[in-house]
Amino acid sequence: MTAPQQVTMAAAGIRAACLERLATALLAYQQLDVKVRTGGPAPCLAVRNTDVPLMSETVAVSENADGPSYVWSWGARIGGTSDVDTAARAIAYVLAVSGAQLRR
């Protein structure tokens, strides 16, 4: 195995660990179902509102100038991986049905 592949595999492992921490934080919201997906080109987190399954999103980890961050499927930054609770709140807010609160 060449060095670039090892770096890529290591980066994927770090991203997967960050997503696992986020998944654990999201489990505090009763209406959210979360699944970490490690297969494919990059690890990601599938999140859906169990009361309204169409309310779903995919979250990934991306490197930027501020360090690793959680990002939406369209690439917009949610928050840094060092502040898991804030990122979880933001995701729960977006996946809540308009006017409804997700129970925590």
PDB file as gemmi writes it, atoms N, CA and C in Angstrom:
CRYST1    1.000    1.000    1.000  90.00  90.00  90.00 P 1                      
ATOM      1  N   MET A   1       0.847  -1.168   0.000  1.00  0.00           N  
ATOM      2  CA  MET A   1       0.000   0.000   0.000  1.00  0.00           C  
ATOM      3  C   MET A   1       0.892   1.231   0.000  1.00  0.00           C  
ATOM      4  N   THR A   2       0.535   2.208  -0.818  1.00  0.00           N  
ATOM      5  CA  THR A   2       1.351   3.411  -0.908  1.00  0.00           C  
ATOM      6  C   THR A   2       0.955   4.402   0.176  1.00  0.00           C  
ATOM      7  N   ALA A   3       1.809   5.347   0.440  1.00  0.00           N  
ATOM      8  CA  ALA A   3       1.567   6.338   1.487  1.00  0.00           C  
ATOM      9  C   ALA A   3       0.288   7.141   1.253  1.00  0.00           C  
ATOM     10  N   PRO A   4      -0.007   7.642   0.032  1.00  0.00           N  
ATOM     11  CA  PRO A   4      -1.252   8.395  -0.143  1.00  0.00           C  
ATOM     12  C   PRO A   4      -2.497   7.590   0.203  1.00  0.00           C  
ATOM     13  N   GLN A   5      -2.514   6.278  -0.103  1.00  0.00           N  
ATOM     14  CA  GLN A   5      -3.672   5.467   0.242  1.00  0.00           C  
ATOM     15  C   GLN A   5      -3.801   5.329   1.753  1.00  0.00           C  
ATOM     16  N   GLN A   6      -2.672   5.208   2.450  1.00  0.00           N  
ATOM     17  CA  GLN A   6      -2.716   5.104   3.901  1.00  0.00           C  
ATOM     18  C   GLN A   6      -3.277   6.382   4.512  1.00  0.00           C  
ATOM     19  N   VAL A   7      -2.882   7.527   3.979  1.00  0.00           N  
ATOM     20  CA  VAL A   7      -3.404   8.800   4.471  1.00  0.00           C  
ATOM     21  C   VAL A   7      -4.912   8.858   4.235  1.00  0.00           C  
ATOM     22  N   THR A   8      -5.346   8.445   3.057  1.00  0.00           N  
ATOM     23  CA  THR A   8      -6.765   8.454   2.740  1.00  0.00           C  
ATOM     24  C   THR A   8      -7.536   7.540   3.680  1.00  0.00           C  
ATOM     25  N   MET A   9      -7.003   6.358   3.939  1.00  0.00           N  
ATOM     26  CA  MET A   9      -7.670   5.433   4.853  1.00  0.00           C  
ATOM     27  C   MET A   9      -7.696   5.994   6.273  1.00  0.00           C  
ATOM     28  N   ALA A  10      -6.610   6.629   6.696  1.00  0.00           N  
ATOM     29  CA  ALA A  10      -6.562   7.230   8.033  1.00  0.00           C  
ATOM     30  C   ALA A  10      -7.573   8.370   8.131  1.00  0.00           C  
ATOM     31  N   ALA A  11      -7.648   9.198   7.093  1.00  0.00           N  
ATOM     32  CA  ALA A  11      -8.608  10.303   7.093  1.00  0.00           C  
ATOM     33  C   ALA A  11     -10.037   9.778   7.157  1.00  0.00           C  
ATOM     34  N   ALA A  12     -10.311   8.710   6.429  1.00  0.00           N  
ATOM     35  CA  ALA A  12     -11.656   8.116   6.465  1.00  0.00           C  
ATOM     36  C   ALA A  12     -11.982   7.602   7.860  1.00  0.00           C  
ATOM     37  N   GLY A  13     -10.996   7.023   8.531  1.00  0.00           N  
ATOM     38  CA  GLY A  13     -11.213   6.537   9.895  1.00  0.00           C  
ATOM     39  C   GLY A  13     -11.496   7.667  10.871  1.00  0.00           C  
ATOM     40  N   ILE A  14     -10.779   8.769  10.730  1.00  0.00           N  
ATOM     41  CA  ILE A  14     -11.009   9.939  11.591  1.00  0.00           C  
ATOM     42  C   ILE A  14     -12.389  10.521  11.328  1.00  0.00           C  
ATOM     43  N   ARG A  15     -12.761  10.633  10.071  1.00  0.00           N  
ATOM     44  CA  ARG A  15     -14.089  11.169   9.728  1.00  0.00           C  
ATOM     45  C   ARG A  15     -15.193  10.263  10.273  1.00  0.00           C  
ATOM     46  N   ALA A  16     -15.012   8.964  10.150  1.00  0.00           N  
ATOM     47  CA  ALA A  16     -16.005   8.023  10.669  1.00  0.00           C  
ATOM     48  C   ALA A  16     -16.142   8.170  12.186  1.00  0.00           C  
ATOM     49  N   ALA A  17     -15.039   8.347  12.893  1.00  0.00           N  
ATOM     50  CA  ALA A  17     -15.087   8.526  14.351  1.00  0.00           C  
ATOM     51  C   ALA A  17     -15.830   9.811  14.712  1.00  0.00           C  
ATOM     52  N   CYS A  18     -15.600  10.877  13.959  1.00  0.00           N  
ATOM     53  CA  CYS A  18     -16.321  12.142  14.195  1.00  0.00           C  
ATOM     54  C   CYS A  18     -17.819  11.949  13.969  1.00  0.00           C  
ATOM     55  N   LEU A  19     -18.175  11.212  12.933  1.00  0.00           N  
ATOM     56  CA  LEU A  19     -19.589  10.964  12.645  1.00  0.00           C  
ATOM     57  C   LEU A  19     -20.229  10.078  13.704  1.00  0.00           C  
ATOM     58  N   GLU A  20     -19.486   9.139  14.248  1.00  0.00           N  
ATOM     59  CA  GLU A  20     -20.005   8.295  15.338  1.00  0.00           C  
ATOM     60  C   GLU A  20     -20.329   9.151  16.561  1.00  0.00           C  
ATOM     61  N   ARG A  21     -19.452  10.109  16.883  1.00  0.00           N  
ATOM     62  CA  ARG A  21     -19.721  11.012  18.016  1.00  0.00           C  
ATOM     63  C   ARG A  21     -20.972  11.840  17.766  1.00  0.00           C  
ATOM     64  N   LEU A  22     -21.135  12.321  16.544  1.00  0.00           N  
ATOM     65  CA  LEU A  22     -22.321  13.096  16.202  1.00  0.00           C  
ATOM     66  C   LEU A  22     -23.569  12.221  16.271  1.00  0.00           C  
ATOM     67  N   ALA A  23     -23.483  10.996  15.788  1.00  0.00           N  
ATOM     68  CA  ALA A  23     -24.631  10.077  15.843  1.00  0.00           C  
ATOM     69  C   ALA A  23     -25.064   9.853  17.287  1.00  0.00           C  
ATOM     70  N   THR A  24     -24.111   9.685  18.184  1.00  0.00           N  
ATOM     71  CA  THR A  24     -24.428   9.496  19.603  1.00  0.00           C  
ATOM     72  C   THR A  24     -25.147  10.719  20.151  1.00  0.00           C  
ATOM     73  N   ALA A  25     -24.685  11.913  19.805  1.00  0.00           N  
ATOM     74  CA  ALA A  25     -25.339  13.142  20.272  1.00  0.00           C  
ATOM     75  C   ALA A  25     -26.747  13.268  19.697  1.00  0.00           C  
ATOM     76  N   LEU A  26     -26.951  12.863  18.457  1.00  0.00           N  
ATOM     77  CA  LEU A  26     -28.270  12.964  17.829  1.00  0.00           C  
ATOM     78  C   LEU A  26     -29.273  11.973  18.412  1.00  0.00           C  
ATOM     79  N   LEU A  27     -28.799  10.903  19.019  1.00  0.00           N  
ATOM     80  CA  LEU A  27     -29.718   9.933  19.622  1.00  0.00           C  
ATOM     81  C   LEU A  27     -30.483  10.532  20.798  1.00  0.00           C  
ATOM     82  N   ALA A  28     -30.026  11.663  21.316  1.00  0.00           N  
ATOM     83  CA  ALA A  28     -30.749  12.343  22.392  1.00  0.00           C  
ATOM     84  C   ALA A  28     -32.078  12.915  21.893  1.00  0.00           C  
ATOM     85  N   TYR A  29     -32.215  13.077  20.583  1.00  0.00           N  
ATOM     86  CA  TYR A  29     -33.454  13.598  20.003  1.00  0.00           C  
ATOM     87  C   TYR A  29     -34.311  12.401  19.592  1.00  0.00           C  
ATOM     88  N   GLN A  30     -35.426  12.212  20.280  1.00  0.00           N  
ATOM     89  CA  GLN A  30     -36.218  10.990  20.160  1.00  0.00           C  
ATOM     90  C   GLN A  30     -36.737  10.716  18.757  1.00  0.00           C  
ATOM     91  N   GLN A  31     -37.028  11.741  17.982  1.00  0.00           N  
ATOM     92  CA  GLN A  31     -37.596  11.510  16.655  1.00  0.00           C  
ATOM     93  C   GLN A  31     -36.556  11.321  15.563  1.00  0.00           C  
ATOM     94  N   LEU A  32     -35.293  11.324  15.913  1.00  0.00           N  
ATOM     95  CA  LEU A  32     -34.272  11.173  14.880  1.00  0.00           C  
ATOM     96  C   LEU A  32     -33.718   9.759  14.830  1.00  0.00           C  
ATOM     97  N   ASP A  33     -33.603   9.259  13.608  1.00  0.00           N  
ATOM     98  CA  ASP A  33     -32.977   7.968  13.358  1.00  0.00           C  
ATOM     99  C   ASP A  33     -31.655   8.266  12.648  1.00  0.00           C  
ATOM    100  N   VAL A  34     -30.578   7.684  13.132  1.00  0.00           N  
ATOM    101  CA  VAL A  34     -29.259   7.967  12.550  1.00  0.00           C  
ATOM    102  C   VAL A  34     -28.543   6.675  12.186  1.00  0.00           C  
ATOM    103  N   LYS A  35     -27.810   6.736  11.083  1.00  0.00           N  
ATOM    104  CA  LYS A  35     -27.010   5.596  10.641  1.00  0.00           C  
ATOM    105  C   LYS A  35     -25.699   6.126  10.067  1.00  0.00           C  
ATOM    106  N   VAL A  36     -24.587   5.657  10.610  1.00  0.00           N  
ATOM    107  CA  VAL A  36     -23.283   5.993  10.053  1.00  0.00           C  
ATOM    108  C   VAL A  36     -23.013   5.021   8.920  1.00  0.00           C  
ATOM    109  N   ARG A  37     -22.659   5.556   7.777  1.00  0.00           N  
ATOM    110  CA  ARG A  37     -22.349   4.740   6.601  1.00  0.00           C  
ATOM    111  C   ARG A  37     -20.868   4.892   6.286  1.00  0.00           C  
ATOM    112  N   THR A  38     -20.150   3.781   6.398  1.00  0.00           N  
ATOM    113  CA  THR A  38     -18.713   3.834   6.161  1.00  0.00           C  
ATOM    114  C   THR A  38     -18.317   3.268   4.808  1.00  0.00           C  
ATOM    115  N   GLY A  39     -19.240   2.656   4.100  1.00  0.00           N  
ATOM    116  CA  GLY A  39     -18.938   2.155   2.758  1.00  0.00           C  
ATOM    117  C   GLY A  39     -19.006   3.294   1.754  1.00  0.00           C  
ATOM    118  N   GLY A  40     -18.476   3.095   0.599  1.00  0.00           N  
ATOM    119  CA  GLY A  40     -18.515   4.130  -0.422  1.00  0.00           C  
ATOM    120  C   GLY A  40     -17.283   5.005  -0.386  1.00  0.00           C  
ATOM    121  N   PRO A  41     -17.321   6.097  -1.139  1.00  0.00           N  
ATOM    122  CA  PRO A  41     -16.124   6.928  -1.271  1.00  0.00           C  
ATOM    123  C   PRO A  41     -15.724   7.672   0.005  1.00  0.00           C  
ATOM    124  N   ALA A  42     -16.697   8.000   0.855  1.00  0.00           N  
ATOM    125  CA  ALA A  42     -16.384   8.721   2.100  1.00  0.00           C  
ATOM    126  C   ALA A  42     -17.464   8.399   3.128  1.00  0.00           C  
ATOM    127  N   PRO A  43     -17.083   8.321   4.408  1.00  0.00           N  
ATOM    128  CA  PRO A  43     -18.093   8.057   5.436  1.00  0.00           C  
ATOM    129  C   PRO A  43     -19.099   9.209   5.509  1.00  0.00           C  
ATOM    130  N   CYS A  44     -20.335   8.876   5.857  1.00  0.00           N  
ATOM    131  CA  CYS A  44     -21.355   9.901   6.018  1.00  0.00           C  
ATOM    132  C   CYS A  44     -22.362   9.431   7.070  1.00  0.00           C  
ATOM    133  N   LEU A  45     -23.229  10.326   7.459  1.00  0.00           N  
ATOM    134  CA  LEU A  45     -24.245  10.046   8.462  1.00  0.00           C  
ATOM    135  C   LEU A  45     -25.606  10.333   7.847  1.00  0.00           C  
ATOM    136  N   ALA A  46     -26.462   9.333   7.800  1.00  0.00           N  
ATOM    137  CA  ALA A  46     -27.830   9.512   7.316  1.00  0.00           C  
ATOM    138  C   ALA A  46     -28.708   9.798   8.533  1.00  0.00           C  
ATOM    139  N   VAL A  47     -29.433  10.907   8.486  1.00  0.00           N  
ATOM    140  CA  VAL A  47     -30.286  11.320   9.604  1.00  0.00           C  
ATOM    141  C   VAL A  47     -31.688  11.551   9.054  1.00  0.00           C  
ATOM    142  N   ARG A  48     -32.704  11.021   9.765  1.00  0.00           N  
ATOM    143  CA  ARG A  48     -34.086  11.279   9.326  1.00  0.00           C  
ATOM    144  C   ARG A  48     -34.996  11.453  10.526  1.00  0.00           C  
ATOM    145  N   ASN A  49     -36.044  12.225  10.312  1.00  0.00           N  
ATOM    146  CA  ASN A  49     -37.078  12.430  11.308  1.00  0.00           C  
ATOM    147  C   ASN A  49     -38.036  11.249  11.172  1.00  0.00           C  
ATOM    148  N   THR A  50     -38.176  10.425  12.207  1.00  0.00           N  
ATOM    149  CA  THR A  50     -39.017   9.229  12.117  1.00  0.00           C  
ATOM    150  C   THR A  50     -40.498   9.564  12.026  1.00  0.00           C  
ATOM    151  N   ASP A  51     -40.892  10.755  12.503  1.00  0.00           N  
ATOM    152  CA  ASP A  51     -42.291  11.167  12.393  1.00  0.00           C  
ATOM    153  C   ASP A  51     -42.637  11.629  10.974  1.00  0.00           C  
ATOM    154  N   VAL A  52     -41.666  12.187  10.276  1.00  0.00           N  
ATOM    155  CA  VAL A  52     -41.839  12.670   8.910  1.00  0.00           C  
ATOM    156  C   VAL A  52     -40.606  12.221   8.117  1.00  0.00           C  
ATOM    157  N   PRO A  53     -40.623  10.975   7.614  1.00  0.00           N  
ATOM    158  CA  PRO A  53     -39.437  10.406   6.961  1.00  0.00           C  
ATOM    159  C   PRO A  53     -38.874  11.221   5.798  1.00  0.00           C  
ATOM    160  N   LEU A  54     -39.703  12.065   5.159  1.00  0.00           N  
ATOM    161  CA  LEU A  54     -39.181  12.903   4.079  1.00  0.00           C  
ATOM    162  C   LEU A  54     -38.209  13.955   4.598  1.00  0.00           C  
ATOM    163  N   MET A  55     -38.259  14.222   5.894  1.00  0.00           N  
ATOM    164  CA  MET A  55     -37.315  15.157   6.512  1.00  0.00           C  
ATOM    165  C   MET A  55     -36.049  14.358   6.827  1.00  0.00           C  
ATOM    166  N   SER A  56     -35.130  14.348   5.882  1.00  0.00           N  
ATOM    167  CA  SER A  56     -33.900  13.577   6.062  1.00  0.00           C  
ATOM    168  C   SER A  56     -32.740  14.330   5.431  1.00  0.00           C  
ATOM    169  N   GLU A  57     -31.551  13.976   5.861  1.00  0.00           N  
ATOM    170  CA  GLU A  57     -30.357  14.657   5.355  1.00  0.00           C  
ATOM    171  C   GLU A  57     -29.149  13.759   5.526  1.00  0.00           C  
ATOM    172  N   THR A  58     -28.140  14.023   4.738  1.00  0.00           N  
ATOM    173  CA  THR A  58     -26.870  13.333   4.841  1.00  0.00           C  
ATOM    174  C   THR A  58     -25.820  14.335   5.308  1.00  0.00           C  
ATOM    175  N   VAL A  59     -25.046  13.936   6.310  1.00  0.00           N  
ATOM    176  CA  VAL A  59     -24.014  14.799   6.883  1.00  0.00           C  
ATOM    177  C   VAL A  59     -22.661  14.116   6.675  1.00  0.00           C  
ATOM    178  N   ALA A  60     -21.654  14.901   6.363  1.00  0.00           N  
ATOM    179  CA  ALA A  60     -20.301  14.382   6.173  1.00  0.00           C  
ATOM    180  C   ALA A  60     -19.327  15.232   6.986  1.00  0.00           C  
ATOM    181  N   VAL A  61     -18.075  14.860   6.941  1.00  0.00           N  
ATOM    182  CA  VAL A  61     -17.008  15.637   7.572  1.00  0.00           C  
ATOM    183  C   VAL A  61     -16.087  16.117   6.465  1.00  0.00           C  
ATOM    184  N   SER A  62     -15.753  17.393   6.508  1.00  0.00           N  
ATOM    185  CA  SER A  62     -14.887  17.985   5.500  1.00  0.00           C  
ATOM    186  C   SER A  62     -13.799  18.810   6.183  1.00  0.00           C  
ATOM    187  N   GLU A  63     -12.646  18.838   5.580  1.00  0.00           N  
ATOM    188  CA  GLU A  63     -11.550  19.673   6.082  1.00  0.00           C  
ATOM    189  C   GLU A  63     -11.679  21.069   5.491  1.00  0.00           C  
ATOM    190  N   ASN A  64     -11.473  22.092   6.324  1.00  0.00           N  
ATOM    191  CA  ASN A  64     -11.417  23.458   5.823  1.00  0.00           C  
ATOM    192  C   ASN A  64     -10.349  24.211   6.605  1.00  0.00           C  
ATOM    193  N   ALA A  65     -10.252  25.490   6.404  1.00  0.00           N  
ATOM    194  CA  ALA A  65      -9.203  26.292   7.052  1.00  0.00           C  
ATOM    195  C   ALA A  65      -9.293  26.249   8.574  1.00  0.00           C  
ATOM    196  N   ASP A  66     -10.484  26.054   9.117  1.00  0.00           N  
ATOM    197  CA  ASP A  66     -10.683  26.019  10.569  1.00  0.00           C  
ATOM    198  C   ASP A  66     -10.534  24.612  11.146  1.00  0.00           C  
ATOM    199  N   GLY A  67     -10.201  23.636  10.320  1.00  0.00           N  
ATOM    200  CA  GLY A  67     -10.100  22.258  10.770  1.00  0.00           C  
ATOM    201  C   GLY A  67     -11.284  21.448  10.277  1.00  0.00           C  
ATOM    202  N   PRO A  68     -11.448  20.222  10.780  1.00  0.00           N  
ATOM    203  CA  PRO A  68     -12.554  19.379  10.308  1.00  0.00           C  
ATOM    204  C   PRO A  68     -13.903  19.927  10.774  1.00  0.00           C  
ATOM    205  N   SER A  69     -14.869  19.877   9.874  1.00  0.00           N  
ATOM    206  CA  SER A  69     -16.214  20.380  10.162  1.00  0.00           C  
ATOM    207  C   SER A  69     -17.258  19.401   9.661  1.00  0.00           C  
ATOM    208  N   TYR A  70     -18.411  19.428  10.322  1.00  0.00           N  
ATOM    209  CA  TYR A  70     -19.583  18.710   9.819  1.00  0.00           C  
ATOM    210  C   TYR A  70     -20.180  19.570   8.708  1.00  0.00           C  
ATOM    211  N   VAL A  71     -20.585  18.919   7.613  1.00  0.00           N  
ATOM    212  CA  VAL A  71     -21.164  19.648   6.482  1.00  0.00           C  
ATOM    213  C   VAL A  71     -22.423  18.947   5.986  1.00  0.00           C  
ATOM    214  N   TRP A  72     -23.352  19.748   5.472  1.00  0.00           N  
ATOM    215  CA  TRP A  72     -24.563  19.228   4.840  1.00  0.00           C  
ATOM    216  C   TRP A  72     -24.200  18.576   3.513  1.00  0.00           C  
ATOM    217  N   SER A  73     -25.144  17.869   2.930  1.00  0.00           N  
ATOM    218  CA  SER A  73     -24.895  17.173   1.662  1.00  0.00           C  
ATOM    219  C   SER A  73     -24.519  18.148   0.542  1.00  0.00           C  
ATOM    220  N   TRP A  74     -24.939  19.385   0.634  1.00  0.00           N  
ATOM    221  CA  TRP A  74     -24.625  20.372  -0.399  1.00  0.00           C  
ATOM    222  C   TRP A  74     -23.321  21.130  -0.089  1.00  0.00           C  
ATOM    223  N   GLY A  75     -22.640  20.750   1.008  1.00  0.00           N  
ATOM    224  CA  GLY A  75     -21.329  21.303   1.309  1.00  0.00           C  
ATOM    225  C   GLY A  75     -21.305  22.454   2.304  1.00  0.00           C  
ATOM    226  N   ALA A  76     -22.460  22.970   2.691  1.00  0.00           N  
ATOM    227  CA  ALA A  76     -22.481  24.073   3.666  1.00  0.00           C  
ATOM    228  C   ALA A  76     -22.051  23.569   5.042  1.00  0.00           C  
ATOM    229  N   ARG A  77     -21.275  24.375   5.738  1.00  0.00           N  
ATOM    230  CA  ARG A  77     -20.736  24.009   7.047  1.00  0.00           C  
ATOM    231  C   ARG A  77     -21.832  24.053   8.115  1.00  0.00           C  
ATOM    232  N   ILE A  78     -21.897  23.000   8.936  1.00  0.00           N  
ATOM    233  CA  ILE A  78     -22.812  22.951  10.071  1.00  0.00           C  
ATOM    234  C   ILE A  78     -22.091  23.457  11.310  1.00  0.00           C  
ATOM    235  N   GLY A  79     -20.889  22.966  11.539  1.00  0.00           N  
ATOM    236  CA  GLY A  79     -20.088  23.359  12.690  1.00  0.00           C  
ATOM    237  C   GLY A  79     -18.866  22.474  12.804  1.00  0.00           C  
ATOM    238  N   GLY A  80     -17.945  22.895  13.651  1.00  0.00           N  
ATOM    239  CA  GLY A  80     -16.714  22.145  13.843  1.00  0.00           C  
ATOM    240  C   GLY A  80     -16.953  20.825  14.550  1.00  0.00           C  
ATOM    241  N   THR A  81     -16.103  19.866  14.270  1.00  0.00           N  
ATOM    242  CA  THR A  81     -16.245  18.552  14.898  1.00  0.00           C  
ATOM    243  C   THR A  81     -15.904  18.590  16.384  1.00  0.00           C  
ATOM    244  N   SER A  82     -15.304  19.682  16.841  1.00  0.00           N  
ATOM    245  CA  SER A  82     -14.988  19.802  18.266  1.00  0.00           C  
ATOM    246  C   SER A  82     -16.199  20.230  19.089  1.00  0.00           C  
ATOM    247  N   ASP A  83     -17.282  20.675  18.438  1.00  0.00           N  
ATOM    248  CA  ASP A  83     -18.499  21.105  19.139  1.00  0.00           C  
ATOM    249  C   ASP A  83     -19.681  20.267  18.660  1.00  0.00           C  
ATOM    250  N   VAL A  84     -19.679  19.013  19.064  1.00  0.00           N  
ATOM    251  CA  VAL A  84     -20.668  18.033  18.600  1.00  0.00           C  
ATOM    252  C   VAL A  84     -22.090  18.436  19.003  1.00  0.00           C  
ATOM    253  N   ASP A  85     -22.279  18.921  20.232  1.00  0.00           N  
ATOM    254  CA  ASP A  85     -23.632  19.251  20.693  1.00  0.00           C  
ATOM    255  C   ASP A  85     -24.258  20.378  19.876  1.00  0.00           C  
ATOM    256  N   THR A  86     -23.482  21.384  19.520  1.00  0.00           N  
ATOM    257  CA  THR A  86     -24.010  22.482  18.702  1.00  0.00           C  
ATOM    258  C   THR A  86     -24.390  21.981  17.313  1.00  0.00           C  
ATOM    259  N   ALA A  87     -23.565  21.124  16.734  1.00  0.00           N  
ATOM    260  CA  ALA A  87     -23.883  20.558  15.421  1.00  0.00           C  
ATOM    261  C   ALA A  87     -25.143  19.709  15.503  1.00  0.00           C  
ATOM    262  N   ALA A  88     -25.285  18.920  16.558  1.00  0.00           N  
ATOM    263  CA  ALA A  88     -26.477  18.079  16.728  1.00  0.00           C  
ATOM    264  C   ALA A  88     -27.735  18.947  16.847  1.00  0.00           C  
ATOM    265  N   ARG A  89     -27.652  20.033  17.603  1.00  0.00           N  
ATOM    266  CA  ARG A  89     -28.808  20.942  17.731  1.00  0.00           C  
ATOM    267  C   ARG A  89     -29.183  21.543  16.387  1.00  0.00           C  
ATOM    268  N   ALA A  90     -28.194  21.933  15.607  1.00  0.00           N  
ATOM    269  CA  ALA A  90     -28.462  22.520  14.294  1.00  0.00           C  
ATOM    270  C   ALA A  90     -29.146  21.514  13.369  1.00  0.00           C  
ATOM    271  N   ILE A  91     -28.679  20.291  13.375  1.00  0.00           N  
ATOM    272  CA  ILE A  91     -29.273  19.246  12.536  1.00  0.00           C  
ATOM    273  C   ILE A  91     -30.696  18.948  12.998  1.00  0.00           C  
ATOM    274  N   ALA A  92     -30.889  18.822  14.302  1.00  0.00           N  
ATOM    275  CA  ALA A  92     -32.234  18.562  14.840  1.00  0.00           C  
ATOM    276  C   ALA A  92     -33.182  19.697  14.475  1.00  0.00           C  
ATOM    277  N   TYR A  93     -32.710  20.921  14.525  1.00  0.00           N  
ATOM    278  CA  TYR A  93     -33.539  22.081  14.184  1.00  0.00           C  
ATOM    279  C   TYR A  93     -33.976  22.022  12.720  1.00  0.00           C  
ATOM    280  N   VAL A  94     -33.049  21.718  11.827  1.00  0.00           N  
ATOM    281  CA  VAL A  94     -33.356  21.675  10.401  1.00  0.00           C  
ATOM    282  C   VAL A  94     -34.328  20.535  10.083  1.00  0.00           C  
ATOM    283  N   LEU A  95     -34.194  19.416  10.771  1.00  0.00           N  
ATOM    284  CA  LEU A  95     -35.056  18.270  10.479  1.00  0.00           C  
ATOM    285  C   LEU A  95     -36.375  18.277  11.246  1.00  0.00           C  
ATOM    286  N   ALA A  96     -36.580  19.271  12.088  1.00  0.00           N  
ATOM    287  CA  ALA A  96     -37.859  19.396  12.796  1.00  0.00           C  
ATOM    288  C   ALA A  96     -38.921  19.874  11.816  1.00  0.00           C  
ATOM    289  N   VAL A  97     -40.141  19.433  12.022  1.00  0.00           N  
ATOM    290  CA  VAL A  97     -41.257  19.888  11.213  1.00  0.00           C  
ATOM    291  C   VAL A  97     -41.533  21.333  11.598  1.00  0.00           C  
ATOM    292  N   SER A  98     -41.818  22.164  10.638  1.00  0.00           N  
ATOM    293  CA  SER A  98     -42.062  23.589  10.899  1.00  0.00           C  
ATOM    294  C   SER A  98     -43.057  23.789  12.031  1.00  0.00           C  
ATOM    295  N   GLY A  99     -42.660  24.557  13.013  1.00  0.00           N  
ATOM    296  CA  GLY A  99     -43.521  24.833  14.166  1.00  0.00           C  
ATOM    297  C   GLY A  99     -43.472  23.763  15.240  1.00  0.00           C  
ATOM    298  N   ALA A 100     -42.787  22.676  14.992  1.00  0.00           N  
ATOM    299  CA  ALA A 100     -42.733  21.586  15.978  1.00  0.00           C  
ATOM    300  C   ALA A 100     -41.352  21.561  16.630  1.00  0.00           C  
ATOM    301  N   GLN A 101     -41.280  21.055  17.809  1.00  0.00           N  
ATOM    302  CA  GLN A 101     -40.024  20.896  18.522  1.00  0.00           C  
ATOM    303  C   GLN A 101     -39.695  19.415  18.594  1.00  0.00           C  
ATOM    304  N   LEU A 102     -38.461  19.076  18.372  1.00  0.00           N  
ATOM    305  CA  LEU A 102     -38.036  17.701  18.588  1.00  0.00           C  
ATOM    306  C   LEU A 102     -37.822  17.513  20.077  1.00  0.00           C  
ATOM    307  N   ARG A 103     -38.322  16.420  20.617  1.00  0.00           N  
ATOM    308  CA  ARG A 103     -38.161  16.145  22.042  1.00  0.00           C  
ATOM    309  C   ARG A 103     -36.750  15.682  22.326  1.00  0.00           C  
ATOM    310  N   ARG A 104     -36.201  16.218  23.400  1.00  0.00           N  
ATOM    311  CA  ARG A 104     -34.861  15.804  23.807  1.00  0.00           C  
ATOM    312  C   ARG A 104     -34.922  15.268  25.210  1.00  0.00           C  
TER     313      ARG A 104                                                      
END                                                                             
